[in-house]
Each structure stands twice: as structure tokens, then as C-alpha cells.
């Protein structure tokens, strides 16, 4: 058995497989399907300072090898989370990580500050990359100066492990990654969804109420893999790879590209057990290839010269 232990800043994961925010609820929704304690971490659904109703329906659309969503960060706010959700999830034996979003820099920082007081929450994932909200969200993730500003403010308010989730809807994702690294991010996670659109040709109108939405699923993996590879070469902090992972082979590919850990998202809607299957698959891959630890995989593309 290989040692699957993975480090993200001061955060220790029992293995490199986490679930992606927005696809796994608060973890409890999947407890009937898998042993949650086997996961390296669970990134819970997006949390904001105040309650959000999200976007109008319809806000989901299937596409070939993927899906579009425009949920819009629907949640009941951080105070509700602290009072009602945290007591239910704090004793799950894995790293519970809160995805934090906001409409202003001050809202991001205040939300992070409230979460910092929760003993059993060791990290947050700062979402500066959501394409489904009209204000905030992706607006912070497509500009180096805006990304730096929000990370700087949150870093002052939040002393634990800070992961920043990056948008692929930019010209050069490595510039954003370097900007947030400089402001104290402990790690970056990428990619969030790609901006996409679906049209109902019979009705001659967009399928989603918001016209555009976030594209996820296996169809985005080649783009995600390329961006993770580029970012791993651009920053010194750990990179968490995601985007289209549907099994252990995809997870290994991201790690070979340089990712220290991975998140699996949309494919949970196809197979609720995909994450634990990926853990077993990574372990088997290490054993077959003589790797004593999963860390030996990171960035190990054979005979590769640029």
C-alpha cells in the first residue's frame, strides 16, 4: 500500500482526493452511498455572508459529456451555516473545507473571519471564479489587481489554510495564480467552470434563465489539464486540480501534470462513489508502478522536454 498522505500548506490530507464545491452538498447528502471518512477532504457548497436565493429556474442544462449550471450560489448565509450545518458536519472524520464567496471584498473578509472561529474547519476555498452571479464572484477572478485585493483582505482576516479557486475564463490563468500567491494564498484550485450557453432551437431561446452558465463535466478536462500544467510551472504553492475528472486515470493525469491533490465534482451525479473509487485506483496505480508514496507522482511526466 502506497502512502497517500498529501500536504496542502499546513493542511494534511489522508489522500489527495477531495470533492468539489457545489456538487457534494455538505457531505451528509452522500453518507448513504460512501464512507465519508475515506475522503481526503470535502469542499462544501458555496457560502456567503448573507442568504442568497440564487438564480431563477431553469438553471441546469445537460450538454454532450457535461452540464451547464447557473444556480447562483444559493445558500442561507454563513450565520445559518454556523448555527445549523456546522454542528451536523464537524465530526465527520475528514477535512471539511468551506467554499467562500462574496459580492464585495469586505463581504469575503467578514465571511472568512466568521468561519475562522470554527475549530473543526481547517481551511477555506476562496471562490473568486463563479460565472453565475451578476456581481462579485468571477469579477474578482479575471483581474490580477482585483484577485490580489480580495486575497489580501481575506488573508488578514483568516489565519488557517487559504485555498483560492481560479477562473478559466481569462487570457492567462498563471498571471492570476501568481497574483494570489503573492498576497498569501497557501494553494490554488483550478479550474472552475467554463462560461457556456445552450439554446432551445424549437423555442428559439436560451435554455438557462441567465442565458449563460458554467460548463463542467468530462468535456472540459483537456482545458483543465492544460491550465493546471501551466499553473504548476508558474507558482511555488500547491495546485489542486479539477475539471472533468471521471475516474482514477483522470486524477492521476492531473497529478502527473503537477497537481498535489484533486477535486472531483460533476461526475458525482453519474456515480456517487466516484471519489472513493478514485482513491482505490490511485493506490493501485502507485503499487503497480513502484511508487511508495503518492507524492512521487507529482509532475512526473516521462521523457518530457519543452
C-alpha positions as CSV (number, residue, x, y, z in Angstrom):
1,X,0.0,0.0,0.0
2,X,1.4,3.4,-1.0
3,X,1.4,6.3,1.4
4,X,-1.4,8.6,0.0
5,X,-0.8,11.4,2.6
6,X,-0.9,14.8,0.9
7,X,0.1,18.2,2.3
8,X,-1.7,21.5,1.2
9,X,0.0,24.2,3.2
10,X,-0.5,23.3,6.8
11,X,-3.4,21.0,5.9
12,X,-2.8,17.3,5.9
13,X,-5.0,15.1,3.7
14,X,-5.1,11.3,4.2
15,X,-5.2,11.1,0.5
16,X,-5.3,13.6,-2.4
17,X,-8.9,13.1,-3.4
18,X,-11.5,15.8,-2.4
19,X,-15.0,16.6,-3.5
20,X,-15.6,19.8,-5.4
21,X,-17.9,22.6,-4.1
22,X,-21.4,22.7,-5.4
23,X,-21.5,19.0,-6.4
24,X,-21.5,17.3,-3.0
25,X,-23.8,19.4,-0.8
26,X,-22.5,19.4,2.8
27,X,-21.3,15.8,2.5
28,X,-24.2,14.4,4.5
29,X,-26.2,14.0,1.3
30,X,-23.8,11.3,0.2
31,X,-23.4,9.5,3.5
32,X,-25.7,6.7,2.4
33,X,-23.5,6.0,-0.6
34,X,-19.9,6.1,0.7
35,X,-17.9,6.2,3.8
36,X,-17.2,10.0,4.0
37,X,-14.2,9.4,6.3
38,X,-12.3,7.9,3.4
39,X,-12.1,11.2,1.5
40,X,-9.1,13.5,1.7
41,X,-11.5,16.4,2.1
42,X,-15.0,17.6,1.4
43,X,-15.4,21.1,0.0
44,X,-18.9,22.1,0.9
45,X,-21.3,24.2,-1.2
46,X,-20.7,27.9,-1.6
47,X,-21.2,30.1,1.5
48,X,-21.8,33.8,1.5
49,X,-22.1,36.4,4.3
50,X,-25.8,36.8,3.7
51,X,-28.5,34.5,2.4
52,X,-28.8,34.1,-1.4
53,X,-31.8,32.8,-3.3
54,X,-29.8,32.0,-6.4
55,X,-30.9,32.5,-10.0
56,X,-34.4,31.8,-11.4
57,X,-35.2,28.5,-13.0
58,X,-34.3,26.9,-15.3
59,X,-30.7,26.8,-14.1
60,X,-29.4,23.4,-15.2
61,X,-28.9,22.1,-18.7
62,X,-27.3,18.8,-19.9
63,X,-24.8,19.1,-22.7
64,X,-22.7,16.4,-24.5
65,X,-20.3,15.0,-21.9
66,X,-21.1,17.7,-19.4
67,X,-23.6,20.1,-17.9
68,X,-24.3,23.8,-17.6
69,X,-25.4,25.3,-14.3
70,X,-26.5,28.7,-13.3
71,X,-27.5,28.0,-9.7
72,X,-26.0,31.3,-8.5
73,X,-24.6,30.4,-5.1
74,X,-27.9,29.7,-3.4
75,X,-27.3,29.3,0.3
76,X,-28.7,30.5,3.7
77,X,-25.6,32.5,4.7
78,X,-22.7,31.9,7.0
79,X,-24.6,32.5,10.2
80,X,-27.1,29.8,9.3
81,X,-24.2,27.6,8.4
82,X,-22.6,28.1,11.8
83,X,-25.8,27.5,13.8
84,X,-27.3,24.6,11.8
85,X,-24.9,23.0,9.4
86,X,-21.6,23.1,11.3
87,X,-22.9,21.0,14.3
88,X,-24.0,18.3,11.8
89,X,-20.7,18.1,9.9
90,X,-18.0,19.0,12.4
91,X,-17.4,15.4,13.5
92,X,-17.1,13.9,10.0
93,X,-13.6,12.3,10.0
94,X,-12.1,14.2,7.1
95,X,-11.1,17.8,6.3
96,X,-14.3,19.9,6.0
97,X,-13.4,22.9,3.8
98,X,-15.8,25.8,3.3
99,X,-16.1,27.4,-0.1
100,X,-16.5,31.2,0.5
101,X,-17.9,33.7,-1.9
102,X,-19.0,37.3,-1.8
103,X,-20.1,40.4,-3.7
104,X,-17.5,42.8,-2.2
105,X,-14.1,42.5,-0.7
106,X,-15.5,43.3,2.7
107,X,-18.1,40.6,2.5
108,X,-15.5,38.0,1.6
109,X,-13.3,39.0,4.5
110,X,-16.2,39.1,7.0
111,X,-17.5,35.7,6.0
112,X,-13.9,34.2,6.3
113,X,-13.5,35.8,9.7
114,X,-16.7,34.1,11.0
115,X,-15.6,30.7,9.7
116,X,-12.1,31.1,11.2
117,X,-13.7,30.7,14.7
118,X,-14.9,27.2,13.8
119,X,-12.4,24.7,15.4
120,X,-13.2,21.8,13.1
121,X,-12.9,23.7,9.8
122,X,-9.2,23.8,8.9
123,X,-9.4,25.6,5.6
124,X,-11.5,27.7,3.2
125,X,-11.6,27.8,-0.5
126,X,-12.0,31.3,-1.7
127,X,-14.2,31.4,-4.8
128,X,-13.2,34.3,-6.9
129,X,-14.3,32.5,-10.1
130,X,-18.0,31.8,-10.2
131,X,-19.5,32.8,-13.5
132,X,-23.1,32.6,-12.3
133,X,-23.6,35.7,-10.3
134,X,-24.2,39.2,-11.5
135,X,-21.9,40.9,-9.0
136,X,-18.7,39.7,-7.3
137,X,-17.7,36.1,-7.9
138,X,-15.9,35.9,-11.2
139,X,-15.4,39.7,-11.4
140,X,-12.6,39.3,-8.8
141,X,-11.1,36.3,-10.6
142,X,-10.5,37.8,-14.0
143,X,-8.3,40.7,-13.0
144,X,-4.9,40.4,-11.2
145,X,-5.4,43.5,-9.2
146,X,-9.0,42.5,-8.1
147,X,-7.9,39.0,-7.2
148,X,-4.9,40.3,-5.2
149,X,-7.2,42.8,-3.4
150,X,-9.7,40.2,-2.2
151,X,-7.0,37.7,-1.2
152,X,-5.1,40.3,0.7
153,X,-8.2,41.2,2.7
154,X,-9.1,37.6,3.4
155,X,-5.5,36.7,4.4
156,X,-5.6,39.4,7.1
157,X,-8.9,38.0,8.4
158,X,-8.3,34.3,8.1
159,X,-5.3,32.6,9.8
160,X,-5.8,29.0,8.6
161,X,-5.1,27.3,5.2
162,X,-6.4,29.6,2.4
163,X,-7.1,28.0,-1.0
164,X,-8.0,30.3,-3.9
165,X,-10.2,28.9,-6.6
166,X,-9.3,30.3,-10.0
167,X,-11.4,31.1,-13.1
168,X,-10.5,29.6,-16.5
169,X,-12.3,32.5,-18.2
170,X,-9.2,34.5,-18.5
171,X,-6.5,35.1,-21.1
172,X,-3.6,33.8,-18.8
173,X,-4.6,31.9,-15.6
174,X,-0.9,31.9,-14.5
175,X,-1.0,35.7,-14.0
176,X,-3.9,35.4,-11.6
177,X,-2.2,32.5,-9.8
178,X,0.9,34.5,-9.3
179,X,-1.0,37.5,-8.0
180,X,-2.9,35.5,-5.3
181,X,0.3,33.6,-4.4
182,X,2.0,37.0,-3.7
183,X,-0.8,38.0,-1.4
184,X,-0.5,34.9,0.8
185,X,-2.6,32.2,-0.7
186,X,-1.5,28.8,0.6
187,X,-2.7,27.0,-2.5
188,X,-4.8,27.5,-5.7
189,X,-7.5,25.2,-7.0
190,X,-8.5,25.1,-10.7
191,X,-10.4,25.1,-12.8
192,X,-13.9,26.4,-12.1
193,X,-16.5,26.1,-14.8
194,X,-16.1,27.5,-18.3
195,X,-18.6,30.1,-19.4
196,X,-21.0,28.4,-21.9
197,X,-24.5,28.6,-23.3
198,X,-27.3,26.3,-24.6
199,X,-30.2,27.2,-26.9
200,X,-33.6,25.5,-27.4
201,X,-33.9,25.7,-31.1
202,X,-37.7,24.9,-31.1
203,X,-38.4,27.8,-28.7
204,X,-35.6,29.9,-30.2
205,X,-34.4,31.0,-26.8
206,X,-31.6,30.2,-24.3
207,X,-32.2,27.2,-22.1
208,X,-30.9,28.9,-18.9
209,X,-32.7,31.8,-17.3
210,X,-29.4,33.6,-17.1
211,X,-28.6,32.9,-20.8
212,X,-25.1,31.7,-20.0
213,X,-23.8,29.4,-17.2
214,X,-20.9,27.3,-16.1
215,X,-19.9,24.3,-18.1
216,X,-18.5,21.3,-16.2
217,X,-18.0,17.6,-16.7
218,X,-15.7,15.4,-18.7
219,X,-15.8,17.7,-21.8
220,X,-13.7,20.3,-20.0
221,X,-10.9,18.0,-18.9
222,X,-8.4,18.8,-21.7
223,X,-8.7,22.6,-20.9
224,X,-8.4,22.0,-17.2
225,X,-5.4,19.7,-17.5
226,X,-3.6,22.3,-19.7
227,X,-4.3,25.1,-17.3
228,X,-3.2,23.0,-14.3
229,X,0.0,22.1,-16.0
230,X,0.7,25.8,-16.8
231,X,-0.1,27.0,-13.3
232,X,2.1,24.3,-11.7
233,X,5.0,25.7,-13.6
234,X,4.2,29.2,-12.7
235,X,3.8,29.1,-8.9
236,X,5.6,27.5,-5.9
237,X,2.4,26.9,-3.8
238,X,0.4,23.6,-4.2
239,X,-2.1,23.4,-7.0
240,X,-5.3,21.4,-6.6
241,X,-6.6,20.2,-10.0
242,X,-10.1,19.7,-11.1
243,X,-12.3,19.8,-14.1
244,X,-13.8,16.8,-15.8
245,X,-12.4,14.1,-13.5
246,X,-14.4,10.9,-14.0
247,X,-12.1,8.3,-12.5
248,X,-8.7,7.5,-11.1
249,X,-7.0,7.7,-14.5
250,X,-8.1,11.4,-14.8
251,X,-6.9,12.1,-11.2
252,X,-3.5,10.6,-11.9
253,X,-3.2,12.6,-15.1
254,X,-3.7,15.9,-13.1
255,X,-1.1,14.8,-10.6
256,X,1.4,13.9,-13.4
257,X,0.7,17.4,-14.7
258,X,1.8,18.8,-11.3
259,X,-1.3,18.9,-9.1
260,X,-0.7,18.0,-5.4
261,X,-4.3,17.0,-5.0
262,X,-7.6,16.8,-7.0
263,X,-11.2,17.6,-6.6
264,X,-14.0,15.6,-8.2
265,X,-17.3,17.3,-9.0
266,X,-19.9,16.8,-11.7
267,X,-19.3,13.1,-12.1
268,X,-20.8,12.5,-8.6
269,X,-24.1,13.0,-10.4
270,X,-23.3,9.9,-12.5
271,X,-21.6,7.8,-9.8
272,X,-21.9,8.9,-6.2
273,X,-19.0,6.7,-5.3
274,X,-16.5,8.0,-7.9
275,X,-14.3,9.7,-5.3
276,X,-13.6,6.6,-3.2
277,X,-13.1,4.5,-6.4
278,X,-10.5,7.1,-7.4
279,X,-8.7,6.7,-4.1
280,X,-8.5,2.9,-4.6
281,X,-7.4,3.4,-8.3
282,X,-4.6,5.8,-7.3
283,X,-3.4,3.4,-4.7
284,X,-3.4,0.6,-7.2
285,X,-1.5,2.7,-9.8
286,X,1.2,3.5,-7.2
287,X,1.6,-0.1,-6.3
288,X,1.8,-1.3,-9.9
289,X,4.4,1.3,-10.8
290,X,6.5,1.0,-7.7
291,X,5.7,4.4,-6.1
292,X,6.0,4.3,-2.3
293,X,4.0,7.5,-1.9
294,X,1.6,9.5,-4.0
295,X,3.9,12.4,-3.8
296,X,6.2,10.6,-6.2
297,X,3.6,11.1,-8.9
298,X,3.5,14.9,-8.9
299,X,4.8,16.4,-12.1
300,X,6.4,13.1,-13.2
301,X,5.8,13.2,-17.0
302,X,8.3,10.8,-18.6
303,X,11.0,12.0,-21.0
304,X,9.3,15.3,-21.3
305,X,11.2,18.4,-22.6
306,X,9.5,21.6,-23.6
